[in-house]
């Protein structure tokens, strides 16, 4: 049986190729994500080793101390004590800060990076641990001088002798300096990972970053000859103050690499992960259908095995052996493709951020290898299990004569589908009425059950829905024959279409949510935001915690402009705990005058008063108050970044709207305990008749020294909100593309295999007068019917599920309406038609070129 199975597999290798391709697509995304992460991690680890090659011990802040505000610092006296250690050859203190942003010399715009840090530091010129070497000019000698890395000079178009404006985050202002030198990293590199680097004199950097000279954020130690890293760390440990820890150079390198690896793993989980999951799920349908069709075509062969004495276990085993072989081949090729994706992704990502990482080869850990074979083989075997069991049930009598094998009744499948879909719909309905904290879990469970139920019910829907599609596309005798071919086996058509249905369901639901969010935000902002000009801060440089944004002094200048009536600044508290929990989902922030904020945003008072908040008072929306069980007059403990936990009294409750739901407002006095004092957003109301564009230009001039701040009219706020939706939809559309590619393979595979089944039928059709063009049109119509059927079913399910989730969000005041993106849905149908035509080209070409006499005589 084993030899027979292998020979049978080799005789049908072309028929199983597309199943292997499905495995390759799923496994390649999965393994490629891990290879990318491991390879980039190895390159960063090599980078850190080269950076710290002269460092034997590093004294750095602990994780807890790094989150404190203000952070502890080392003193010059402590650095001198470390320098006096018997095992220390050299010691140097670290002076550095993030968010130091240079401006472009040509146009005055701030220099930005693709996520890499923008670093400022202090230098003395004789540091044995310096990461950079002077390449041109000299080291800075006064408070008005600086040096740049060559990459920073290139991005800012600055040269030695130029005047360069630089934003200093600790003092919240931009100042001009003279560029007196350029530096390069070891190995003559312009940059390490696409970062900008600005270096000042050490005393100036200490005063600017830390508030006083003689302070350091860490230290580097080099050991004397014969002293190991562990020995020097042991000597230094008693001198390390609270908030710091001493690490060997090896340990520091490993910790830094692990931190990068952790960040890269987020890329694996949230970007590549969904692609792998969608590819695998859709691939299951393709593999299942392939084995189902192949086993059906081998019914007489398998029955002959049974007649010769093979047991049902041997027949089942023979099919599963074929599945294992296909799974191993597909997994191997998928792993190789994943390695290629990982290498290409590593090169593309480093090129995108402008990094010059050292090469570390291709790193393929055990995880991608194990997952590739585990997932690839397991998915294939499970997909082939039901066809294998069916194969073992072929009666031996089937080998003696040709018998018709009618499709099994759909009763059992329909009952199971209904048993899933009906409870799922009930859960969705119950969740939409609101069940407290169980609303979202029940909704997701109901959505999942409905999706599975509809998938199982799809064969029952094939004849009515696909028949309706057939009336639209089945023109002429060839078209009607194609429609009948699609309807003759509802199970096969449904399973083939299911691959496309999954992707379309996902993207249709996301499109409904996206359209609902967009319409809600547009309607809400236009109806409630009484501000014509919006000041916003780009979050690329960090979270909205008060350390990025614009100052009160700048806002005062804006208020003084002619035509400006009201200005409402928002001060966000990113790190906070409220009543022992995290902050409300919609945010916790401070305003300087809640009464003005109320008027500008047309906030409705539900309970208490929306007035100027005094110290220790706060207001919140009705949803937050209800969910947390608060009442007006009650005090709630609030812990901010500084000052520890303090009680705040609830004095006002406002109506929840999509831009105010799950939020909490503190008084301006609370900003003193935030991470930083900067406002994140500003809403400017101007008098009637004021030239808005002229006012925008004046405010832009005031905000010019704040590099992350942009100014625009109300449409800019809409663009900001809508951009998040567009990015999310863009990722979903790419997922749809993956699903379409695999669905094309599924339709192509089904048509190719069905041609083998219908060889004699095709020959008879040719014999009675159907020409080649008619055959191609017949196959093309069948393909289009399957593609459009899967697309329409996906749209029906996706729109329903998207509307259900939108209704749940309306109940939580995140949305106010459900919007259906009809244009997008129409485009999906057009894409399905094109996909169906493309999938039919090869099968139609092969069917049209069958030899008529041989086809009639085909067994």
C-alpha positions in Angstrom: 0.0 0.0 0.0 2.8 2.4 0.8 4.5 1.8 -2.5 1.2 2.1 -4.3 0.5 5.3 -2.5 3.8 6.8 -3.5 3.4 5.8 -7.1 -0.1 7.2 -7.1 1.2 10.5 -5.7 3.9 10.8 -8.3 1.5 10.2 -11.0 -0.6 13.1 -9.9 2.1 15.5 -8.8 0.9 18.3 -11.0 -2.6 18.1 -9.4 -1.1 18.6 -6.0 1.2 21.4 -6.9 -1.3 24.1 -6.0 -2.0 22.6 -2.6 1.8 22.8 -2.0 1.7 26.4 -3.1 -1.0 27.1 -0.5 1.2 25.6 2.2 4.2 27.7 1.0 2.2 30.9 1.2 1.0 30.2 4.8 4.3 28.9 6.1 6.5 31.6 4.4 4.8 34.5 6.1 5.0 32.7 9.5 8.6 31.6 9.2 9.6 34.8 7.4 8.4 36.9 10.4 10.7 35.0 12.8 13.6 35.0 10.4 13.3 38.8 10.0 13.1 39.3 13.8 16.1 37.0 14.5 18.2 38.4 11.7 17.6 42.0 12.7 18.2 41.1 16.3 21.5 39.5 15.4 22.5 42.6 13.4 21.6 44.9 16.3 23.5 42.6 18.8 26.6 42.9 16.5 26.1 46.6 16.4 26.0 46.9 20.2 29.1 44.8 20.5 30.9 47.1 18.2 29.6 50.2 20.0 30.6 48.8 23.4 33.8 47.0 22.4 35.9 49.0 24.8 33.3 48.8 27.7 33.9 46.2 30.3 31.3 47.4 32.9 28.4 49.7 32.3 26.6 51.6 35.1 23.0 52.4 34.0 19.6 53.2 35.4 17.4 50.4 36.5 14.1 49.9 34.7 12.1 51.3 37.6 14.4 54.3 38.0 14.2 55.0 34.2 10.4 55.5 34.7 10.9 58.0 37.6 10.6 61.7 37.2 13.0 63.2 37.8 15.5 60.4 37.1 18.4 59.9 39.5 21.9 61.0 38.3 25.5 60.1 39.0 27.7 62.9 40.3 31.2 63.8 39.4 32.4 62.6 42.8 30.9 59.1 42.2 32.6 59.0 38.8 35.9 59.9 40.4 35.4 57.1 43.0 34.9 54.6 40.2 38.0 55.8 38.5 40.0 55.1 41.6 39.0 51.4 41.6 42.1 49.1 41.5 40.8 47.3 38.5 39.7 50.3 36.5 41.8 51.5 33.6 39.5 54.3 32.5 36.1 55.7 33.5 33.8 58.1 31.6 30.3 59.5 32.5 27.5 59.5 30.0 25.6 62.7 29.1 22.8 62.2 26.6 19.1 62.9 25.9 16.5 62.1 23.4 14.3 64.4 21.4 17.1 66.8 20.4 15.9 67.8 16.9 18.0 69.8 14.4 16.3 71.9 11.7 17.0 71.9 8.0 19.3 74.8 7.1 17.6 75.2 3.7 13.9 75.5 4.5 13.8 75.6 8.3 11.8 72.4 8.6 12.6 70.0 11.4 14.7 66.9 10.5 12.7 63.7 11.1 13.6 60.0 11.2 11.7 56.8 10.4 11.4 55.9 14.0 15.1 56.1 15.0 15.9 58.2 18.0 17.1 61.8 17.8 20.0 62.1 20.2 21.9 64.9 21.9 25.0 64.5 23.9 27.9 66.1 25.6 31.6 65.5 24.6 34.9 66.4 26.0 37.0 65.4 23.0 39.3 63.0 24.9 36.7 60.3 25.9 38.3 56.8 25.5 34.7 55.3 25.1 33.6 57.8 22.5 31.4 56.2 19.9 32.5 58.6 17.2 35.7 60.0 15.8 36.2 63.5 14.5 36.0 63.5 10.8 36.1 67.2 9.9 36.6 70.4 11.8 37.1 70.4 15.6 35.3 69.5 18.9 32.9 72.2 20.4 34.6 74.6 22.8 31.8 76.9 23.9 28.0 76.8 24.7 27.2 78.1 21.2 29.0 75.4 19.3 28.2 71.8 18.3 29.3 68.9 16.1 27.0 66.6 14.0 27.2 63.1 12.7 27.7 63.0 9.0 24.2 61.5 8.5 22.7 64.4 10.6 24.6 66.9 8.5 23.4 65.3 5.3 19.7 65.4 6.5 19.9 68.9 7.7 22.0 70.1 4.8 24.5 71.6 7.3 28.2 72.1 6.8 31.1 73.2 9.1 30.7 77.0 9.6 26.9 77.0 9.2 24.4 78.2 11.8 22.0 75.5 12.8 18.8 75.7 14.9 18.3 72.8 17.3 15.3 72.1 19.5 16.2 71.3 23.1 13.4 69.3 24.8 14.5 69.9 28.4 14.2 73.7 28.1 11.3 73.4 25.5 12.8 75.8 23.1 15.0 76.0 19.9 18.4 77.8 19.9 21.0 78.5 17.2 24.5 77.1 17.3 27.6 77.1 15.1 28.6 73.8 13.5 32.3 73.4 14.1 32.8 69.8 13.2 31.5 66.5 11.8 31.9 63.0 13.3 31.8 59.5 12.0 31.2 56.2 13.7 33.8 53.4 13.8 34.1 51.7 10.5 33.6 55.0 8.7 29.8 54.9 9.1 27.6 57.9 8.9 24.9 56.5 11.1 24.1 53.4 13.2 20.4 53.0 12.7 19.1 56.1 11.0 19.4 58.3 14.1 20.4 62.0 14.3 23.2 62.9 16.6 24.0 66.4 17.9 26.9 66.9 20.3 27.6 69.9 22.6 30.2 70.6 25.1 29.7 68.4 28.2 29.0 71.3 30.7 26.4 72.8 28.4 24.7 69.4 27.8 24.7 68.8 31.6 23.1 72.1 32.3 20.6 71.8 29.5 19.6 68.1 30.0 20.0 67.7 33.7 19.8 71.2 35.1 23.3 71.4 36.6 26.9 70.6 35.7 28.7 67.6 37.1 25.7 65.2 36.6 25.7 62.0 34.5 23.0 59.5 33.4 25.4 56.6 33.5 29.1 55.5 33.3 31.4 53.3 31.3 34.4 51.5 32.9 37.3 49.7 31.2 39.3 47.1 33.0 43.1 46.9 33.5 45.0 44.1 31.9 44.3 40.8 33.7 41.1 42.0 35.3 37.9 40.3 34.0 34.6 42.1 33.5 33.0 40.2 36.4 35.9 41.2 38.7 35.5 44.9 37.8 31.8 44.7 38.2 32.2 43.3 41.7 34.6 46.1 42.6 32.2 48.8 41.2 28.9 47.4 42.7 29.4 48.9 46.2 29.9 52.4 44.6 26.7 52.2 42.5 24.0 54.4 44.1 20.3 53.6 44.4 18.5 53.6 41.0 21.5 52.3 39.1 23.0 48.9 38.4 26.4 47.7 37.2 26.5 45.3 34.3 29.3 43.6 32.5 29.8 44.7 28.9 28.5 41.3 27.7 25.4 41.6 29.8 24.7 45.1 28.7 25.1 44.1 25.0 22.7 41.2 25.6 20.1 43.4 27.4 20.2 46.0 24.7 19.8 43.4 22.0 16.9 41.8 23.9 15.1 45.2 24.1 15.4 45.6 20.4 14.3 42.0 19.9 11.2 42.6 22.0 10.3 45.6 19.9 10.8 43.5 16.7 8.6 40.8 18.0 5.7 43.3 18.1 6.3 43.6 14.3 6.1 39.8 14.1 2.9 39.6 16.1 0.9 42.5 14.8 2.0 42.8 11.2 3.2 39.5 9.8 1.1 37.3 12.2 -2.3 38.2 10.6 -0.9 37.5 7.1 0.2 34.1 8.2 -3.1 33.3 9.9 -5.2 34.4 6.9 -3.0 32.5 4.5 -3.2 29.3 6.6 -6.9 29.5 7.1 -7.6 30.1 3.5 -5.1 27.4 2.6 -7.0 24.9 4.6 -9.9 25.2 2.2 -7.7 24.8 -0.8 -5.9 21.8 0.6 -9.2 20.2 1.7 -10.8 20.7 -1.6 -7.8 19.4 -3.5 -7.6 16.1 -1.5 -11.4 15.8 -1.6 -11.5 16.0 -5.4 -8.4 13.8 -5.9 -9.9 11.1 -3.6 -13.2 11.3 -5.4 -11.4 10.8 -8.7 -9.5 7.8 -7.3 -12.7 6.1 -6.0 -12.3 3.1 -8.3 -8.6 2.8 -7.6 -9.2 2.8 -3.9 -12.1 0.4 -4.2 -9.8 -1.9 -6.1 -7.3 -1.8 -3.2 -10.3 -2.8 -0.9 -11.2 -5.6 -3.2 -7.7 -6.9 -3.2 -7.8 -7.1 0.6 -6.6 -3.7 1.8 -8.3 -2.6 5.1 -9.9 0.7 5.7 -6.9 1.6 7.9 -4.6 1.0 5.0 -6.7 3.1 2.6 -6.9 5.9 5.1 -3.2 5.6 5.9 -2.3 5.8 2.2 -4.2 9.1 1.7 -2.6 10.5 4.9 0.8 9.5 3.8 0.3 11.5 0.7 -0.8 14.4 2.8 2.3 14.1 5.0 4.6 14.1 2.0 2.8 17.1 0.5 3.0 18.9 3.9 6.7 18.2 4.3 7.5 19.4 0.7 5.3 22.5 1.1 6.7 23.3 4.6 10.3 22.9 3.3 9.7 25.2 0.4 7.7 27.6 2.6 10.6 27.7 5.1 13.0 28.5 2.3 10.6 31.2 1.0 10.3 32.5 4.5 14.0 32.8 4.8 14.1 34.8 1.6 11.3 37.0 2.9 13.1 37.6 6.2 16.3 38.5 4.4 14.5 40.8 2.0 12.5 42.4 4.8 15.7 43.0 6.9 17.3 44.8 3.9 14.2 46.8 3.1 13.6 47.8 6.8 17.2 48.9 7.4 17.2 50.8 4.1 13.9 52.5 5.0 15.2 53.8 8.3 18.5 54.7 6.9 20.4 52.3 9.2 23.9 51.1 8.5 23.8 47.9 10.6 26.7 45.5 10.5 26.1 42.3 8.7 25.5 39.2 10.8 24.4 36.7 8.1 21.0 35.0 8.0 19.8 33.9 11.4 17.4 31.0 11.4 16.5 29.9 14.9 14.7 26.7 16.0 11.4 28.4 16.3 10.7 29.1 12.6 11.9 25.6 11.6 9.7 23.9 14.2 6.7 26.1 13.4 7.1 25.7 9.7 6.9 21.9 9.8 4.4 21.7 12.7 2.0 24.1 11.1 2.5 23.0 7.5 2.3 19.3 8.1 -0.5 19.5 10.7 -2.7 21.8 8.5 -2.2 19.5 5.6 -3.0 16.3 7.5 -6.0 17.8 9.2 -7.3 19.0 5.8 -6.9 15.6 4.3 -8.4 13.7 7.2 -12.0 13.9 6.1 -11.2 12.9 2.5 -9.1 10.1 3.8 -12.0 8.7 6.0 -14.3 9.0 3.0 -11.8 7.1 0.9 -11.7 4.2 3.3 -15.5 3.9 3.0 -15.4 3.2 -0.7 -17.1 -0.2 -1.2 -15.1 -2.9 -3.0 -17.9 -3.3 -5.5 -17.1 0.1 -6.9 -13.9 -1.4 -8.4 -16.0 -3.9 -10.5 -18.0 -1.4 -12.5 -18.3 2.4 -13.1 -20.9 3.8 -10.7 -22.3 7.2 -10.2 -21.2 8.9 -7.0 -23.9 11.5 -6.3 -23.1 14.3 -3.9 -24.2 13.5 -0.4 -27.3 15.2 1.0 -26.6 18.6 2.7 -29.0 17.8 5.6 -26.3 17.0 8.3 -24.0 19.8 7.2 -26.9 22.3 7.2 -28.0 21.2 10.7 -24.5 21.7 12.1 -24.2 25.1 10.4 -27.6 26.2 11.8 -26.6 24.9 15.2 -23.6 27.3 15.2 -25.2 30.3 13.3 -28.4 30.5 15.4 -26.7 30.7 18.8 -24.1 33.0 17.4 -26.8 35.4 16.1 -28.4 35.2 19.5 -25.2 36.1 21.3 -24.6 39.0 18.9 -28.1 40.3 19.6 -27.7 39.9 23.4 -24.3 41.7 23.2 -25.9 44.6 21.3 -28.3 45.2 24.2 -25.3 45.6 26.5 -24.2 43.1 29.2 -21.6 45.1 31.0 -18.1 43.8 30.9 -19.2 40.7 29.0 -20.5 42.7 26.0 -17.3 42.5 23.9 -16.4 38.8 24.7 -19.9 37.7 23.9 -20.0 39.8 20.7 -16.7 38.3 19.5 -17.9 34.8 20.3 -21.1 35.4 18.5 -19.4 36.8 15.5 -17.1 33.7 15.4 -20.0 31.3 15.6 -22.0 33.1 12.9 -19.0 33.0 10.6 -18.5 29.3 11.1 -22.2 28.6 10.7 -22.5 30.5 7.5 -19.4 28.7 6.2 -21.0 25.4 6.8 -24.3 26.6 5.4 -22.7 27.9 2.2 -23.3 24.7 0.2 -27.1 25.1 1.0 -26.9 28.7 -0.3 -25.0 27.7 -3.5 -28.0 26.9 -5.7 -30.1 29.9 -4.9 -27.3 32.5 -4.7 -25.0 31.1 -7.3 -28.0 30.5 -9.5 -28.9 34.1 -9.3 -25.4 35.1 -10.2 -25.6 32.6 -13.1 -28.5 34.5 -14.6 -26.4 37.6 -14.7 -23.3 36.1 -16.3 -24.5 32.9 -17.9 -25.2 34.2 -21.4 -25.8 31.7 -24.2 -25.5 28.0 -24.2 -21.8 28.0 -23.1 -22.7 30.3 -20.2 -25.6 28.2 -19.1 -23.4 25.1 -19.2 -20.8 26.8 -17.0 -23.5 27.8 -14.5 -24.8 24.2 -14.4 -21.2 22.9 -13.8 -20.9 25.3 -10.8 -24.2 24.1 -9.4 -23.8 20.4 -9.9 -21.6 19.9 -6.8 -22.6 22.6 -4.2 -20.1 21.3 -1.7 -17.2 21.7 -4.0 -18.3 25.1 -5.2 -18.9 26.3 -1.6 -15.5 25.1 -0.4 -13.8 26.7 -3.3 -15.6 30.0 -2.8 -15.0 29.9 0.9 -11.4 30.8 0.4 -12.4 34.1 -1.1 -15.3 34.5 1.3 -12.9 34.6 4.3 -10.9 37.5 2.9 -13.9 39.4 1.7 -15.7 38.9 5.0 -12.7 40.4 6.8 -12.3 43.4 4.6 -16.1 44.1 4.3 -16.5 44.1 8.1 -13.4 46.4 8.4 -14.8 48.7 5.6 -18.1 49.1 7.4 -16.3 49.9 10.7 -13.9 52.3 8.9 -16.7 54.1 7.1 -18.7 54.3 10.3 -15.8 55.8 12.2 -15.1 58.2 9.4 -18.7 59.4 9.1 -19.0 59.6 12.9 -15.8 61.7 13.3 -16.7 64.0 10.5 -20.2 64.6 11.7 -19.2 65.0 15.4 -16.3 67.3 14.8 -18.3 69.5 12.4 -21.2 69.6 14.8 -19.5 70.0 18.1 -16.0 71.4 17.7 -16.3 75.2 17.7 -12.7 75.8 16.7 -11.5 76.8 13.3 -7.8 76.2 13.8 -6.1 73.1 15.3 -2.6 72.8 16.7 -1.4 69.2 16.8 1.7 67.2 17.8 3.3 64.4 15.9 3.7 61.3 18.2 6.6 59.8 16.2 9.1 61.0 18.8 7.2 59.5 21.7 3.9 59.2 23.6 1.8 62.3 24.5 3.2 62.6 28.0 3.9 66.3 28.2 7.4 66.1 27.0 6.5 66.8 23.4 4.2 69.5 22.2 4.2 73.3 22.7 4.7 75.6 25.7 2.3 77.9 27.5 4.4 80.8 26.4 3.8 80.0 22.8 0.0 79.6 23.5 -0.1 83.0 25.1 1.4 84.5 21.9 -1.4 82.8 20.0 -4.1 84.2 22.3 -2.7 87.6 21.7 -3.1 87.4 17.9 -5.9 89.7 16.5 -9.0 87.7 15.8 -8.4 84.9 18.3 -11.3 84.6 20.7 -10.6 81.4 22.6 -7.8 78.9 22.8 -8.2 75.5 24.5 -5.0 73.6 25.2 -5.0 69.9 26.1 -2.3 68.5 28.4 -2.1 64.7 28.3 -1.2 62.4 31.3 0.2 59.3 29.6 1.4 57.5 32.7 -1.4 57.5 35.3 -3.4 55.2 37.5 -7.0 56.1 38.4 -8.7 54.3 41.4 -6.2 51.5 41.2 -6.7 51.0 37.5 -5.3 52.3 34.3 -6.6 55.6 32.9 -9.8 55.7 30.8 -9.4 54.4 27.3 -10.2 57.7 25.7 -7.5 59.5 27.7 -6.8 61.5 30.9 -5.8 65.1 30.3 -5.9 68.6 31.9 -7.3 71.8 30.5 -6.8 75.3 31.9 -10.5 76.3 31.8 -13.2 73.6 31.6 -16.0 76.2 31.2 -14.3 77.5 28.0 -13.7 73.9 26.9 -17.3 73.1 27.4 -18.4 75.9 25.2 -15.9 75.2 22.4 -16.9 71.6 22.2 -20.6 72.0 23.0 -20.3 69.6 25.9 -23.6 68.7 27.6 -23.7 68.7 31.4 -25.2 65.4 32.8 -24.6 66.0 36.5 -22.7 68.5 38.7 -21.0 71.4 37.0 -18.6 71.9 34.1 -16.7 74.9 35.4 -13.1 76.0 36.0 -11.6 73.1 38.0 -9.8 73.8 41.2 -6.9 71.8 42.6 -8.0 68.3 43.4 -11.1 68.3 41.2 -12.0 66.5 38.0 -14.8 65.8 35.5 -15.5 62.7 33.5 -17.9 61.4 30.9 -21.1 59.5 31.8 -19.8 56.1 30.5 -16.6 56.3 32.7 -18.6 57.4 35.7 -21.1 54.6 35.2 -18.5 51.8 34.5 -16.4 52.8 37.5 -19.2 53.4 39.9 -18.4 57.0 40.7 -20.8 59.7 41.9 -20.6 63.5 41.9 -18.9 64.6 45.2 -16.9 61.4 45.5 -13.1 61.5 45.8 -11.0 59.2 43.6 -7.3 58.4 44.1 -5.2 59.4 41.1 -1.5 58.6 40.7 0.4 60.7 38.2 4.0 60.6 37.0 5.1 62.7 39.9 3.9 63.5 43.4 2.5 60.0 44.2 -1.2 59.2 44.7 -3.6 62.1 45.5 -7.4 62.3 45.9 -9.4 64.1 43.2 -13.1 65.0 43.7 -15.6 64.4 40.9 -17.5 67.7 40.4 -19.0 67.3 36.9 -20.2 64.7 34.5 -20.5 65.4 30.7 -22.3 63.5 28.0 -20.3 60.9 26.2 -19.6 61.5 22.5 -17.3 59.8 20.1 -14.5 62.3 20.9 -15.3 62.5 24.6 -16.2 59.0 25.6 -14.2 57.1 28.2 -12.3 60.3 29.2 -11.4 62.2 32.3 -10.4 65.9 32.7 -8.1 67.3 35.4 -7.3 70.9 36.3 -4.3 72.8 35.0 -2.6 72.6 38.4 -2.2 68.8 37.9 0.2 69.4 35.0 3.0 70.0 37.5 2.8 66.3 38.2 2.8 65.2 34.6 5.9 63.9 32.9 6.3 67.3 31.2 4.5 70.7 31.0 3.9 70.9 27.2 0.4 71.0 25.7 -0.3 68.3 23.1 -3.2 69.9 21.2 -4.7 73.3 20.9 -8.1 74.3 19.6 -8.3 78.0 18.4 -11.6 79.8 18.0 -11.4 82.9 15.8 -13.9 85.8 15.4 -16.3 85.9 12.5 -14.7 87.5 9.5 -11.2 86.5 10.5 -9.0 85.2 7.6 -8.5 81.6 8.8 -5.6 80.9 6.5 -3.8 84.1 7.5 -4.3 83.2 11.2 -2.9 79.7 10.5 0.2 81.3 9.0 0.7 83.5 12.0 0.3 80.6 14.4 2.7 78.5 12.3 5.3 81.2 12.7 4.8 81.1 16.5 5.1 77.3 16.6 8.1 77.2 14.3 10.5 76.4 17.2 8.5 73.3 18.2 9.5 70.7 15.5 6.8 68.2 16.2 3.9 70.7 16.1 1.7 71.3 13.0 -1.0 73.9 12.5 -4.0 73.6 10.3 -7.7 74.3 10.0 -10.5 71.9 11.1 -10.0 69.7 8.1 -6.5 68.8 9.4 -8.1 67.3 12.5 -10.4 65.3 10.4 -7.4 64.1 8.3 -5.6 63.1 11.4 -8.4 60.9 12.7 -9.2 59.5 9.2 -5.5 58.7 8.6 -5.6 56.1 11.4 -8.6 54.5 9.7 -6.9 54.6 6.3 -3.8 52.9 7.7 -5.8 50.1 9.3 -7.9 49.6 6.1 -4.7 49.5 4.0 -3.4 46.6 6.1 -6.8 44.9 5.8 -6.7 45.4 2.0 -3.3 43.8 1.8 -4.7 40.8 3.8 -7.5 40.7 1.2 -4.9 40.5 -1.5 -3.3 37.5 0.2 -6.7 35.8 0.4 -7.5 36.6 -3.3 -4.2 35.1 -4.4 -4.9 31.8 -2.5 -8.5 31.9 -3.6 -7.3 32.2 -7.2 -5.2 29.1 -6.7 -8.2 27.3 -5.2 -10.5 28.1 -8.2 -7.7 27.3 -10.6 -7.1 23.9 -8.8 -10.8 23.0 -8.7 -11.2 23.8 -12.4 -8.1 21.8 -13.4 -9.2 18.8 -11.4 -12.8 19.0 -12.6 -11.5 19.0 -16.2 -9.9 15.6 -15.5 -13.3 14.4 -14.1 -15.2 15.8 -17.1 -12.8 14.8 -19.8 -15.3 12.5 -21.6 -18.1 15.1 -21.1 -15.9 17.8 -22.7 -15.1 15.5 -25.6 -18.8 14.8 -26.2 -19.6 18.5 -26.1 -16.9 19.2 -28.7 -18.3 16.3 -30.8 -21.8 17.7 -30.8 -20.6 21.1 -32.0 -19.3 23.2 -29.1 -16.2 25.0 -30.4 -13.1 25.9 -28.5 -14.2 29.4 -27.7 -17.4 28.0 -26.3 -15.5 25.6 -24.1 -13.3 28.5 -22.8 -16.4 30.6 -22.1 -18.1 27.7 -20.3 -15.1 27.2 -18.0 -14.7 31.0 -17.5 -18.4 31.3 -16.6 -18.0 28.5 -14.0 -15.0 30.3 -12.5 -16.7 33.7 -12.4 -19.8 32.2 -10.7 -17.6 30.6 -8.0 -15.6 33.8 -7.4 -18.6 36.1 -7.3 -20.5 33.7 -5.1 -17.7 33.7 -2.6 -17.4 37.5 -2.8 -21.1 38.2 -2.4 -21.3 35.7 0.5 -18.4 37.4 2.1 -19.9 40.8 1.6 -23.2 39.7 3.2 -21.5 38.2 6.2 -18.9 40.9 6.5 -21.4 43.8 6.3 -23.6 42.1 8.9 -20.8 41.5 11.3 -19.4 45.0 10.7 -22.8 46.5 11.4 -23.1 44.4 14.6 -19.8 45.5 15.9 -20.6 49.1 14.9 -23.9 48.9 16.8 -22.0 47.7 19.9 -19.7 50.7 19.6 -22.7 53.0 19.2 -23.9 51.7 22.6 -20.5 52.8 24.1 -20.7 56.1 22.3 -17.6 55.5 20.2 -19.9 55.7 17.1 -23.1 57.5 16.3 -24.0 55.9 13.0 -23.5 52.8 10.8 -22.2 53.6 7.3 -22.1 51.1 4.5 -19.3 51.8 1.9 -21.2 50.9 -1.2 -18.5 52.0 -3.6 -15.9 49.8 -1.9 -18.3 46.8 -1.9 -18.9 47.3 -5.6 -15.2 47.4 -6.2 -14.8 44.1 -4.3 -17.4 42.5 -6.7 -15.5 43.8 -9.7 -12.2 42.4 -8.3 -14.0 39.0 -7.8 -15.1 39.0 -11.5 -11.5 39.8 -12.6 -10.1 37.1 -10.3 -12.6 34.6 -11.6 -11.5 35.4 -15.2 -7.8 35.2 -14.4 -8.3 31.9 -12.5 -10.1 30.4 -15.5 -7.5 31.2 -18.2 -5.3 28.1 -17.8 -8.0 25.5 -17.2 -10.1 27.0 -20.1 -7.1 26.8 -22.4 -6.4 23.2 -21.4 -10.1 22.2 -21.7 -10.4 23.8 -25.2 -7.3 21.9 -26.5 -8.4 18.4 -25.5 -8.2 15.9 -28.3 -11.9 15.1 -29.0 -11.5 11.4 -29.8 -9.2 10.7 -26.9 -11.5 12.6 -24.6 -14.5 10.5 -25.7 -12.5 7.3 -25.1 -11.2 8.6 -21.7 -11.8 6.3 -18.7 
